[in-house]
Amino acid sequence: MRAIYDVAAPAKLNLFLHITGRRPDGYHLLQSVFMLIDWCDTLHFELRTDGRITREDLSPVHDGPPAGREALPAEDLTVRAARALQKACGTSLGVHIGLHKRIPSQAGMGGGSSDAASCLLALQRLWGVALAPDALRELALSLGADIPFFLSGGHAWVEGIGEKITPVALPSARFVVVKPPAGVSTQDIFGAPDLKRDTETATIQGFAANAYGTESLLATFGRNDLQPVASRMCPQIAQSLDWLSAHQLQGRMTGSGSAVFAQLRHEADFSGAPDGWQIRKCSSLGEHPLAGW
């Protein structure tokens, strides 16, 4: 195999995100449901025989909102993932990665983590190597807490620091996702003194009863514990939620923001949004595009 093209890396939404405690090493314990949506980055992989790992940014600098988008850093998660897999498998092969970013950064949608997971799965095929599933998950977790989820193949109930993943079936749904121009530091949010860190532990059964028993996945279950702190640090988050409310939609922040989302049960006109905001209607995915890889 010389190349693999058009590899998808989908975004996720956190239907809720609870912080239930904190470990002695400072890592926060969470509970969340991660849902895959059809807002995807695209990656291309070309085999190199010299062992080098290179990466090309295929995204136009002004792809997206009028404000444009910064170029990718030289050492992004895809490059780190490729190097980690290369070392773990002891292969002398390399790769040239082309990455077309569509998922916004600093959004809480897991774009970088999803890119890294798709990279790991594609490179095992391209290089003809295979880590045991547990070893691959351990490698992924060493790169980032969200990456193991994107290897799991579908929607999931996620606990611990992100390493405890239980597949869940979710009803299909449509969403509007709003990403304001401003971002917010995940590290600053988790370091905030007023962050709620003692939410009562929930159960999958309790979530499932709400997810299947109401018209909206967000109607009666949970919240995002990071949202109050993030909204204080980034006022555009609160502005985005107010904008959704003005459209009679119940909004919630995903991850550590700054993107927010609301479930759509009927078509709506979202023209007239403030300049620089990204507004996108998305659908949930039945499974990860690389499920079974």
N, C-alpha and C positions, 0 to 999 in steps of 0.2 A: 504494500500500500504506500503510495507516494503523497497523497493529500486527502484531506477531508474538508469539504466546504459546507457552508450554510448550517453551522451548528447553532442551535437556539439556546439562549440562556434567559429564562423567564424571571420576571419580578415576582415578589410576594407582597401580600398584605397581612398585617397582624389584625385578626378580627377582634382580639383583645390582647392586652399585655399587662400581666400582674407581676409585681415584684414582691416575693414572699419572704425574703430574707437575704442575708449576706454572709458569705463564708469568711473564716478568719483571714484568708489570703486577699480579701477585698472584692472578690468576684461576687456579683449579685445573682441570686437565685430567682428564676422567673417561671411563669406559666404563660403559655400563649397558644393560639391556633394560627398556624401559617397557612395561607391559601395562595396557590399559584394562580397568576393571571397572565393574560396574553399580551402584555407589554414586554417585549423581548429585545435583548442585545443579540447580535449575530457574530459568530467567530468562524475563522477559516484557519486551517492548519496545513502547512506544507513541510514535508520531511526534510531535515538537514542531516547529512552524514558526517559533518564535522564536529558534532557535539554542541554547537552553539545554540543558544535560545535567544531569539530576537522577536520583537513585537512591533507591529505597525498600527498606528491609529488611522482607521479608515473613515472616521466620522468627520464630516466637514466641520470646521471650527464654528461655523454659524448654523449648524444643524439644530433646530429647535427654536427657542424663543429669540426675540430680537437681540437680547443681550448677548447671545452666543454662548459658547461653552469653552472652558479651558481645555487645552490639550491634555492627554493622559500623562500621568507621571511615568518616568522611565521604568520604575520598579513597582508596577501595579501587582494586584493579586494574581493575575494570570501568569505573569513571569515567575513570581514566587512559587506558585503551584507547580508549574512546569519544572522548575529547578528541584523542588522537593521530591517530586515523583521520579525525576531522573536519578537523583541520589539514592532514593529508597529502592529502586529497581536495579541500580548499577548498570544502566544502559549507556552506551557510547553515542547513541543517536541524539540529535537535536531537533529543533522545530522553529519555523517562522510562523508567528501568530498574527493574523489580521483581525482586528477588533473594531466592529462598528457599534458604538455606544448609542443607545436610544433611551435606556433607563436613566433618569437623572441621578446625579450624585447628591449626597447629603439629603436624601429623601426618606430614608427608612424603608426602602423597598428592596434592599438586598442585592442591588445590581452587581457590585464588585464580587460579592460572595457567590452569586449565581454564575458569573463568568468563570471564577476559579473552579467551581464544581464541574461545569461543562468542559473546561480545559482538562481536568483530571480524567474524566470519562473518555473524552476523545483521544487523548494521548495514549491511554492504555491500548486503544485500537491501532493508532498510527504506529506506535513503537512495538506492538506485539508483546506487551507485558501485561501482567495482571497481579495486583496485590490482592491478598485475601480481603473480603469485605470489612472485617474488623480493623485490619491494618490500614485500609484506605480511609475509613471513618476517623481513625486516630490521627492520620496524617492531615486530613481535612480540618479536624478540630484544632490542630496545632497552628493552622493558618488563620482561622477565624471561627467564631462561635456559630455563625449561621451557615457555614459551608456544608456541614453534614446533612442539614435538612435538604439542601438542593440535590444531594445524592440519593435521597430516600425514595424518589419516584412519584410522590404525590403530596396531597395536603397532609398536615400532621399536627398532632398535639405535642408541644415541645416543652420540656421542663429542664431543671438543673441550670447549667450555664448555657444550655443549648444542645447538650450532648444526648439527652434522653428524648428519643423521638418515637412517637406512637402513631402509625398511620390512622387517619380518620376519613370517613366518607362524608362529603358535604354536598348539599344541594347546589346545583348550578345557579349562578347569580351574575347579575350585571352591576357594574360600579361606575361611578365617575370619580376620577382621581385628579386632585388639584395639587400642583407643585408650585409654590410661590418662589420668586427668585432667591430669597435669602435662605441660608442654611444654618445649621446649629451643630455644635460639637457634641458628639455622643459622650465623650469623656467628661465634658463640663456638666452635662445633665446627670450622669451617674455620680458625679462628685458633689452635687448640690446638697447642702445640709437639709433642706426641706423636702427632699424626695421621699415619697411614701415607700417604705421598705417592709411593711408588715401586713400586707393584704392576706386575708384568710385563704388557705389552700382550697382550690376548687377541684372538681372531678370531671372526667370526660363525660360521665353519664349526665351530670348536671348541665354541661354545655350542650350535649346532644339533644336533651329534652327541649332546650330553647331554640336550637338551630333548626330543628324539624317541626317545632310546634308553633312557630310564629311566621309572619310574613317577611320579617326582616331579620337577618343574621345579627344585626347590631341592636335590636329593639330592647331586649330585656336582660342581656347577659353581659356582665363585665364592663371594663373600661380600659383605657391606656394609662397606667400609673405615671408614665413619663410626660404625659400631655400637659399637666399644669405647669411643671417646671420648664418644659420646652417652650410653651406659649409665653411665659414671662421673659425668657431669654431671646425669643424670636417673635415679636408681635405679629408678623405676617401669618403665623400659624393660626392665631386667634382670628385674624381678618379673613383667612380662608374658610374657617369653620363658620363664621358669621355669614359669609357669602353663600355657603351651602344652605345654611338655615333660612336665608332670604329666598331660596328656591324650594322651601318646604322639605328639606332633606336633613336627615340626622347624620352629622359628620363625626369622624373620629380620626385621630392621627395614627399613622402606621409607624411601627418601630420607634425610633428616636426622632422621626420627622426629618425635614419639614413638610413632607407630603401628607395630605389628609384625603379621606375618601368617604363616599356615601353609597349605599346600595340603591340601585335604580330599579323601580318596579314599573316604570312607564317612561316613555321618551320625554326628554326635556331639552329646552333650548338654552345653551350655555354661552351664547354670544355676549359680547359686552364685558368680558372679564378684564381686570386690570392688565396693563401692559406688562409683558414679561412672564405672566403666569402660564404654566403649561396645564391645559385642561384636556383630559383624555377619557373617553368611554372605553371600558375594558370588560372582558368576560373572564370568568373563572375557567381554568383548564380542567379537563377530565383527569389528566395525569401529566407528569413532566414529559416534554418532548423526547427526552433521552431515557425514559423508563425502560428498563431491561438491558441497558448498556452495561 
